[in-house]
Amino acid sequence: MNNDNTELLKFVELHNYDVDTSKTTVYVDSTTSDITVRLFLNRRITGCPYCMSTHTVIKETTQKKINHCIIPNHKITILFFQKKFRCKDCGHSFMEHNPIGDGISIYGELQMINSLRNPRKTFSDVASECFTTTPNVIHHFDKRVQLSRHTLTKVICFDEIYSKKLTRTKYSFCMFDPMKNVLLDLLDARRKNILEDYFIHIPAKERAGVNFVNIDMWQTYLDISERFFPNATICVDSFHVIEHLTAAMDKIRLQVQRRFVKDKDTDRNGYYWLLKSFHYYFVEDFDKIKYVRKPNSHYAYLWDKHQVLAKLLSIDEDLKVAYLLKEEYREFNLTEE
Ligand SMILES: [Zn+2]
């Protein structure tokens, strides 16, 4: 090994190891600039882990391939020739200590985690600059980065994020404070047993300080809230209520509409046609609806949207009541703090 190699070893940050410079080589591919280090460490007299004897011999050397991604977009591979010893006293075999790393070097892993600090980089960006796969980057991230949970606040909100590509399960669980707009924690699944295990480890005193738990209409969240937040009022956030009301409204409208289907061609009032054509009047915000005249054989004259709504609500009493209740809730949402 010449001086150039010593410099190269420094360049690839391996100079701090106890490198056997008589055997180690650093090869730089002139076309790709890929670097391959055939690495040998000096033999250290280590006792046999079974009997502590120092009478050991090298039985063989095995080659370990290690990704040493310390420079982004620069492929550096270490072929670590790890010695296997045999104890002359007890006959056991054991491996030389490997300070470099398994699969990925310790320095490489550090660089990988460092790259992930950049919020603009995705897991796959970092995977390609480290010459590895995205799941591998995620694996190292999960292994090394422990994001600590925030302390629970007075108002908390449960929700889920679709995360099939990133986690073992389809949905991740997220808990945040909607008043302060702070993410309190993220879990990679929202299954009941996982949430139970999670919340049971949060001190009861801390949980008792929560005054409101905001959930969607999922039963598991309701069960968890009741069990772990004895002092909290459980509420369903307005977005999910509206979502539910809209679905219910649609169901009622369809029930009424179906009653008129058999007479749809002869019915002079054109109820079926009205309900079908102006279905969005029942679910959309009235102020945002634009009246569009629909070509038809029932009503030749032009209406405004107030007349359309009045006509729709005159068709069926249940439909009218449902609509007015829904509107009342919407009004409440808009005016109440
Ligand atoms: Zn031994």
Residues whose N, C-alpha, C, O or C-beta is under 5 A from the ligand:
A	BS01	ZN	C48 Y50 C51 M52 S53 C87 D89 C90 G91
